[in-house]
Amino acid sequence: MKAKSLFPKAVDQHKPNKPLIPNGIGVIYVLVSVVYLFLLYYFDYKVALPLAGCILFGGFMGLLDDWIDLRWRYKAFLPLFASLPLAVQREAMGPEATIMATYIFGRIDFGFYFYIIIIPIIVTVTTNTVNQLGGLNGLETVCPSIVMIGLMVTSPNASTLLFVPFLVYMILAFLNFFGKIFVGNTGSFAIGITLASYAIIANNEQALLISILPFIFNSSLILLNVFLFGKTAHLILEKGKLRSDSKRSLLTLIVNYKPLSECKLVSATSLLVVFSTFIAVLVWLIW
């Protein structure tokens, strides 16, 4: 009798034989990261608690999506709830709470609007754009891991928060890239909220914005095509390579010009994220 798999399996749509792969493994990232952050909080690292709460919420949101396939209108606004612990954490900073550092305009005090506009926008945009750049082995894991490295480099004083989460996600990225696992929406939503929450806690929002520009471009292209033309992006697998007859997402834009294997398409997309993250680090060093 064949043993039942611990995790549900999903079809790897972009492999010729369409194998079944364990899905939802991102829950491991959520559990290990939260335990680590709780331990940091126990040893008096107070900012670890709101980050743990946000990661838990991101994982829960991903589980909901995996279970009941949430509509995009709900997925777009659910991350707003994760802004609540971040607002509380920032308020505890005192007079510096609503000041955001920017490279070009210096330090700007947004006042009360930082809580009701800036934090919700950062959390919502980051979480959803990271989730939208997916569908291929490695995209949901490799690309966010690159951004995480950039955030740790540009905010060394707070980087302890991400030591274990980064290590765990890199292991999952290795397995995901080679088609052994899927992190599922649980992983992609959790890592998106991790990036947004950490940037807010570390007052490193500007580095996050530059690093996720490829994610934002991808989501903007998808949404424009959906709302203006009612068209969605599709990849076509032919003879082991992915191609597209449209330019409705970052991925379809790339393979519209030259068909690529899944591995090469993920690598090309990851290189774009490496470039944007490198620019973020370079700007941080200059300013």
VOPAGU-2260 file (C-alpha; in pm, 1 decimal, decimal comma):
REM VOPAGU-2260
SITE   aa  ch    i         X         Y         Z
SITE  MET   A    0       0,0       0,0       0,0
SITE  LYS   A    1     142,4     336,7    -105,2
SITE  ALA   A    2     202,4     579,0     183,0
SITE  LYS   A    3      -6,1     896,1     177,0
SITE  SER   A    4     193,4    1215,1     113,5
SITE  LEU   A    5     208,0    1465,1     400,5
SITE  PHE   A    6     151,2    1754,1     159,3
SITE  PRO   A    7    -101,9    1777,3    -126,2
SITE  LYS   A    8      45,3    1748,5    -474,2
SITE  ALA   A    9       6,8    1981,5    -769,5
SITE  VAL   A   10      79,8    1932,9   -1138,2
SITE  ASP   A   11     399,8    2089,3   -1270,5
SITE  GLN   A   12     238,3    2240,8   -1579,0
SITE  HIS   A   13     561,0    2340,8   -1752,4
SITE  LYS   A   14     726,8    2001,3   -1755,2
SITE  PRO   A   15     672,1    1771,6   -2057,7
SITE  ASN   A   16     538,1    1480,9   -1850,4
SITE  LYS   A   17     350,7    1707,8   -1603,2
SITE  PRO   A   18     467,6    1535,3   -1281,6
SITE  LEU   A   19     293,0    1573,8    -945,3
SITE  ILE   A   20     497,2    1783,1    -700,4
SITE  PRO   A   21     441,2    1833,4    -323,1
SITE  ASN   A   22     271,2    2171,7    -279,2
SITE  GLY   A   23     234,3    2414,7      13,0
SITE  ILE   A   24     585,5    2353,3     148,2
SITE  GLY   A   25     603,0    2724,9     226,7
SITE  VAL   A   26     436,7    2637,8     557,2
SITE  ILE   A   27     779,6    2514,6     672,4
SITE  TYR   A   28     918,6    2864,4     611,3
SITE  VAL   A   29     633,8    3014,0     814,4
SITE  LEU   A   30     670,5    2779,2    1111,5
SITE  VAL   A   31    1051,4    2788,2    1137,6
SITE  SER   A   32    1067,2    3166,2    1090,0
SITE  VAL   A   33     800,4    3232,3    1351,9
SITE  VAL   A   34     967,0    3004,4    1608,9
SITE  TYR   A   35    1298,8    3179,4    1546,8
SITE  LEU   A   36    1140,9    3524,4    1583,6
SITE  PHE   A   37     960,6    3419,9    1903,4
SITE  LEU   A   38    1297,6    3313,7    2043,0
SITE  LEU   A   39    1445,1    3651,9    1951,2
SITE  TYR   A   40    1153,7    3819,5    2126,2
SITE  TYR   A   41    1212,8    3603,8    2433,9
SITE  PHE   A   42    1569,3    3733,9    2442,5
SITE  ASP   A   43    1435,6    4091,8    2441,0
SITE  TYR   A   44    1449,1    4163,7    2067,2
SITE  LYS   A   45    1111,1    4337,1    2071,7
SITE  VAL   A   46    1078,0    4412,8    1698,4
SITE  ALA   A   47    1075,8    4038,7    1627,3
SITE  LEU   A   48     716,2    4004,0    1749,9
SITE  PRO   A   49     539,1    4220,5    1487,8
SITE  LEU   A   50     742,1    4054,6    1210,9
SITE  ALA   A   51     638,7    3711,3    1342,2
SITE  GLY   A   52     275,1    3820,9    1346,2
SITE  CYS   A   53     294,0    3944,1     987,7
SITE  ILE   A   54     455,4    3622,6     863,2
SITE  LEU   A   55     185,0    3418,3    1035,9
SITE  PHE   A   56     -82,7    3630,1     871,0
SITE  GLY   A   57      84,4    3593,0     531,8
SITE  GLY   A   58      97,6    3216,1     574,0
SITE  PHE   A   59    -267,5    3205,2     681,8
SITE  MET   A   60    -367,8    3416,1     383,2
SITE  GLY   A   61    -180,2    3179,7     151,6
SITE  LEU   A   62    -349,5    2877,6     307,9
SITE  LEU   A   63    -688,8    3038,9     251,1
SITE  ASP   A   64    -601,5    3094,4    -112,1
SITE  ASP   A   65    -482,2    2735,9    -152,6
SITE  TRP   A   66    -798,8    2602,1       9,6
SITE  ILE   A   67   -1073,6    2817,7    -142,6
SITE  ASP   A   68    -897,8    2996,8    -432,0
SITE  LEU   A   69    -955,3    3355,6    -317,8
SITE  ARG   A   70   -1061,9    3609,6    -576,8
SITE  TRP   A   71    -804,7    3877,8    -656,5
SITE  ARG   A   72   -1026,7    4149,1    -510,0
SITE  TYR   A   73    -985,8    3982,8    -169,2
SITE  LYS   A   74    -617,7    3900,9    -209,2
SITE  ALA   A   75    -549,9    4263,2    -298,5
SITE  PHE   A   76    -685,6    4396,8      30,4
SITE  LEU   A   77    -632,1    4120,8     286,9
SITE  PRO   A   78    -265,6    4224,8     344,4
SITE  LEU   A   79    -398,3    4552,8     488,0
SITE  PHE   A   80    -462,3    4368,3     814,4
SITE  ALA   A   81     -90,6    4293,3     841,9
SITE  SER   A   82     -21,8    4667,4     857,2
SITE  LEU   A   83    -178,8    4686,9    1204,9
SITE  PRO   A   84     109,0    4531,4    1407,9
SITE  LEU   A   85     355,9    4731,2    1198,2
SITE  ALA   A   86     177,6    5056,8    1281,0
SITE  VAL   A   87     187,9    4968,2    1651,3
SITE  GLN   A   88     559,2    4883,4    1627,7
SITE  ARG   A   89     643,1    5209,4    1448,9
SITE  GLU   A   90     441,5    5415,6    1694,8
SITE  ALA   A   91     655,3    5276,3    1976,3
SITE  MET   A   92     958,3    5442,4    1814,8
SITE  GLY   A   93     839,1    5781,3    1941,1
SITE  PRO   A   94     909,0    6100,1    1741,8
SITE  GLU   A   95    1089,3    5901,0    1468,0
SITE  ALA   A   96     789,2    5676,8    1405,2
SITE  THR   A   97     642,0    5855,9    1105,8
SITE  ILE   A   98     969,8    5963,7     946,0
SITE  MET   A   99    1073,8    5771,9     635,8
SITE  ALA   A  100    1425,4    5802,0     497,6
SITE  THR   A  101    1454,4    5867,2     123,7
SITE  TYR   A  102    1768,2    5895,7     -82,6
SITE  ILE   A  103    1666,8    6195,8    -292,4
SITE  PHE   A  104    1443,9    6401,4     -63,5
SITE  GLY   A  105    1608,1    6319,2     268,7
SITE  ARG   A  106    1400,7    6232,5     575,0
SITE  ILE   A  107    1029,9    6302,4     534,8
SITE  ASP   A  108     779,6    6312,1     819,3
SITE  PHE   A  109     446,5    6185,7     687,7
SITE  GLY   A  110     275,0    6223,9    1022,2
SITE  PHE   A  111     -49,7    6031,8    1069,6
SITE  TYR   A  112     -59,6    5952,9     695,9
SITE  PHE   A  113     233,6    5716,6     743,6
SITE  TYR   A  114       3,3    5480,8     936,6
SITE  ILE   A  115    -306,9    5504,3     718,4
SITE  ILE   A  116    -147,3    5534,8     371,5
SITE  ILE   A  117     226,3    5456,1     354,5
SITE  ILE   A  118     234,7    5132,4     557,9
SITE  PRO   A  119     -79,3    4981,4     396,5
SITE  ILE   A  120      49,3    5063,9      45,8
SITE  ILE   A  121     391,3    4909,1     110,9
SITE  VAL   A  122     243,7    4589,5     257,6
SITE  THR   A  123     -29,3    4550,6      -5,2
SITE  VAL   A  124     184,8    4628,2    -310,1
SITE  THR   A  125     481,6    4416,5    -201,2
SITE  THR   A  126     276,4    4113,0     -98,6
SITE  ASN   A  127      64,5    4105,3    -413,8
SITE  THR   A  128     341,0    4182,3    -662,6
SITE  VAL   A  129     562,2    3907,9    -517,4
SITE  ASN   A  130     272,6    3663,3    -536,6
SITE  GLN   A  131     196,3    3756,7    -898,7
SITE  LEU   A  132     548,1    3687,8   -1023,7
SITE  GLY   A  133     518,8    3311,5   -1003,9
SITE  GLY   A  134     405,4    3003,6   -1188,9
SITE  LEU   A  135     748,9    2867,9   -1275,7
SITE  ASN   A  136     990,0    2664,7   -1065,5
SITE  GLY   A  137    1203,5    2906,4    -869,0
SITE  LEU   A  138    1025,3    3236,4    -932,1
SITE  GLU   A  139     841,3    3245,6    -597,7
SITE  THR   A  140    1158,9    3160,7    -411,6
SITE  VAL   A  141    1475,2    3269,8    -591,7
SITE  CYS   A  142    1359,2    3622,9    -678,1
SITE  PRO   A  143    1233,4    3715,2    -326,4
SITE  SER   A  144    1551,8    3564,9    -176,7
SITE  ILE   A  145    1757,7    3806,8    -386,8
SITE  VAL   A  146    1552,7    4100,3    -256,9
SITE  MET   A  147    1596,4    3970,7      97,8
SITE  ILE   A  148    1974,8    3974,4      55,4
SITE  GLY   A  149    1958,6    4336,7     -58,6
SITE  LEU   A  150    1747,4    4436,6     241,5
SITE  MET   A  151    1985,3    4265,9     483,1
SITE  VAL   A  152    2285,7    4440,8     325,4
SITE  THR   A  153    2121,6    4784,9     336,7
SITE  SER   A  154    1998,3    4750,8     695,8
SITE  PRO   A  155    2271,6    4558,5     882,8
SITE  ASN   A  156    2149,6    4667,9    1227,6
SITE  ALA   A  157    1823,6    4476,6    1185,1
SITE  SER   A  158    1947,2    4189,4     967,8
SITE  THR   A  159    1944,2    3945,0    1262,5
SITE  LEU   A  160    1568,5    3923,3    1209,8
SITE  LEU   A  161    1619,6    3756,7     872,4
SITE  PHE   A  162    1909,4    3518,1     940,4
SITE  VAL   A  163    1700,3    3203,4     983,4
SITE  PRO   A  164    1411,5    3304,1     751,1
SITE  PHE   A  165    1666,0    3365,4     474,6
SITE  LEU   A  166    1842,9    3033,1     534,5
SITE  VAL   A  167    1515,9    2838,1     529,5
SITE  TYR   A  168    1388,0    3012,3     218,1
SITE  MET   A  169    1715,2    2954,9      34,8
SITE  ILE   A  170    1685,3    2580,8     101,3
SITE  LEU   A  171    1329,0    2589,2     -31,7
SITE  ALA   A  172    1448,6    2795,3    -329,9
SITE  PHE   A  173    1704,6    2528,6    -419,6
SITE  LEU   A  174    1442,5    2252,8    -407,4
SITE  ASN   A  175    1183,3    2464,5    -587,1
SITE  PHE   A  176    1419,4    2565,4    -868,2
SITE  PHE   A  177    1491,9    2202,1    -946,4
SITE  GLY   A  178    1124,4    2108,7    -943,0
SITE  LYS   A  179    1122,3    1906,1    -620,4
SITE  ILE   A  180     864,7    2117,5    -432,1
SITE  PHE   A  181     619,4    2406,9    -463,8
SITE  VAL   A  182     600,2    2660,3    -181,6
SITE  GLY   A  183     244,6    2745,0    -286,5
SITE  ASN   A  184      56,8    3061,3    -200,2
SITE  THR   A  185     145,9    2995,8     163,0
SITE  GLY   A  186     510,5    3057,4      81,9
SITE  SER   A  187     468,7    3340,0    -169,5
SITE  PHE   A  188     234,9    3546,6      48,7
SITE  ALA   A  189     446,7    3484,2     358,0
SITE  ILE   A  190     771,0    3591,3     188,3
SITE  GLY   A  191     603,8    3897,2      36,9
SITE  ILE   A  192     480,9    4012,7     375,7
SITE  THR   A  193     822,6    3932,6     522,9
SITE  LEU   A  194     993,6    4171,7     281,0
SITE  ALA   A  195     740,5    4450,3     335,8
SITE  SER   A  196     731,5    4413,3     714,3
SITE  TYR   A  197    1106,9    4395,5     751,8
SITE  ALA   A  198    1155,1    4707,3     537,6
SITE  ILE   A  199     910,4    4900,6     755,2
SITE  ILE   A  200    1062,7    4774,7    1081,6
SITE  ALA   A  201    1416,3    4856,3     961,0
SITE  ASN   A  202    1305,3    5190,9     807,7
SITE  ASN   A  203    1441,7    5064,4     476,8
SITE  GLU   A  204    1145,1    5122,7     250,0
SITE  GLN   A  205    1343,8    5293,7     -24,8
SITE  ALA   A  206    1572,3    4992,1     -80,9
SITE  LEU   A  207    1266,0    4768,4     -97,7
SITE  LEU   A  208    1101,0    4989,9    -360,1
SITE  ILE   A  209    1402,9    4983,3    -591,4
SITE  SER   A  210    1459,3    4610,2    -544,6
SITE  ILE   A  211    1103,1    4507,8    -632,7
SITE  LEU   A  212    1075,0    4722,0    -948,0
SITE  PRO   A  213    1063,6    4408,1   -1172,9
SITE  PHE   A  214     777,4    4274,0    -957,2
SITE  ILE   A  215     591,0    4604,6    -985,8
SITE  PHE   A  216     646,4    4618,1   -1362,1
SITE  ASN   A  217     513,0    4263,4   -1399,6
SITE  SER   A  218     199,1    4334,0   -1194,1
SITE  SER   A  219     135,8    4664,6   -1372,2
SITE  LEU   A  220     154,6    4491,4   -1710,9
SITE  ILE   A  221     -80,9    4215,1   -1597,6
SITE  LEU   A  222    -337,4    4451,1   -1445,2
SITE  LEU   A  223    -334,8    4691,4   -1741,0
SITE  ASN   A  224    -409,3    4406,6   -1980,8
SITE  VAL   A  225    -681,4    4264,4   -1758,6
SITE  PHE   A  226    -862,6    4592,6   -1694,4
SITE  LEU   A  227    -813,5    4757,3   -2034,9
SITE  PHE   A  228    -835,1    4458,4   -2269,1
SITE  GLY   A  229    -973,7    4175,3   -2058,1
SITE  LYS   A  230    -672,4    3962,7   -2152,8
SITE  THR   A  231    -454,3    3747,4   -1928,1
SITE  ALA   A  232     -96,9    3628,8   -1973,6
SITE  HIS   A  233     -31,3    3271,4   -2092,1
SITE  LEU   A  234     285,9    3074,3   -2153,4
SITE  ILE   A  235     288,7    2802,7   -2419,7
SITE  LEU   A  236     512,5    2496,3   -2383,6
SITE  GLU   A  237     647,8    2368,4   -2715,3
SITE  LYS   A  238     933,3    2122,5   -2757,6
SITE  GLY   A  239    1062,9    2186,7   -2406,9
SITE  LYS   A  240    1062,1    2566,0   -2443,4
SITE  LEU   A  241     821,1    2834,3   -2327,7
SITE  ARG   A  242     693,5    3096,8   -2567,6
SITE  SER   A  243     412,3    3350,0   -2584,9
SITE  ASP   A  244     224,4    3536,2   -2855,7
SITE  SER   A  245     152,9    3829,0   -2623,0
SITE  LYS   A  246     327,8    4077,8   -2396,0
SITE  ARG   A  247      91,2    4074,3   -2100,5
SITE  SER   A  248     341,4    4004,9   -1821,0
SITE  LEU   A  249     713,5    4022,4   -1760,9
SITE  LEU   A  250     749,3    3652,6   -1846,3
SITE  THR   A  251     547,7    3665,0   -2167,8
SITE  LEU   A  252     733,5    3980,1   -2268,6
SITE  ILE   A  253    1067,6    3799,7   -2240,0
SITE  VAL   A  254     967,7    3483,5   -2430,1
SITE  ASN   A  255     771,9    3679,3   -2689,1
SITE  TYR   A  256    1106,9    3768,5   -2840,9
SITE  LYS   A  257    1287,7    3439,8   -2781,2
SITE  PRO   A  258    1146,5    3106,7   -2657,1
SITE  LEU   A  259    1334,4    2979,0   -2351,7
SITE  SER   A  260    1337,8    2671,6   -2133,7
SITE  GLU   A  261    1177,0    2709,5   -1792,0
SITE  CYS   A  262    1517,7    2714,7   -1623,5
SITE  LYS   A  263    1652,0    2986,7   -1853,4
SITE  LEU   A  264    1337,7    3198,9   -1822,2
SITE  VAL   A  265    1356,5    3184,8   -1442,5
SITE  SER   A  266    1727,7    3267,4   -1458,8
SITE  ALA   A  267    1665,6    3565,3   -1689,1
SITE  THR   A  268    1392,3    3698,4   -1460,2
SITE  SER   A  269    1612,9    3647,5   -1156,5
SITE  LEU   A  270    1891,0    3844,7   -1324,3
SITE  LEU   A  271    1653,1    4139,8   -1359,1
SITE  VAL   A  272    1586,4    4121,5    -984,4
SITE  VAL   A  273    1961,0    4094,0    -919,5
SITE  PHE   A  274    2010,0    4412,1   -1123,0
SITE  SER   A  275    1737,7    4609,2    -942,7
SITE  THR   A  276    1862,0    4489,4    -603,2
SITE  PHE   A  277    2219,5    4579,6    -698,0
SITE  ILE   A  278    2099,1    4931,3    -786,8
SITE  ALA   A  279    1927,9    4952,3    -445,9
SITE  VAL   A  280    2249,1    4853,6    -267,7
SITE  LEU   A  281    2457,3    5088,6    -485,7
SITE  VAL   A  282    2227,0    5384,2    -415,0
SITE  TRP   A  283    2242,0    5300,9     -42,7
SITE  LEU   A  284    2621,2    5304,2     -52,7
SITE  ILE   A  285    2631,8    5637,9    -237,4
SITE  TRP   A  286    2382,1    5812,5     -13,9
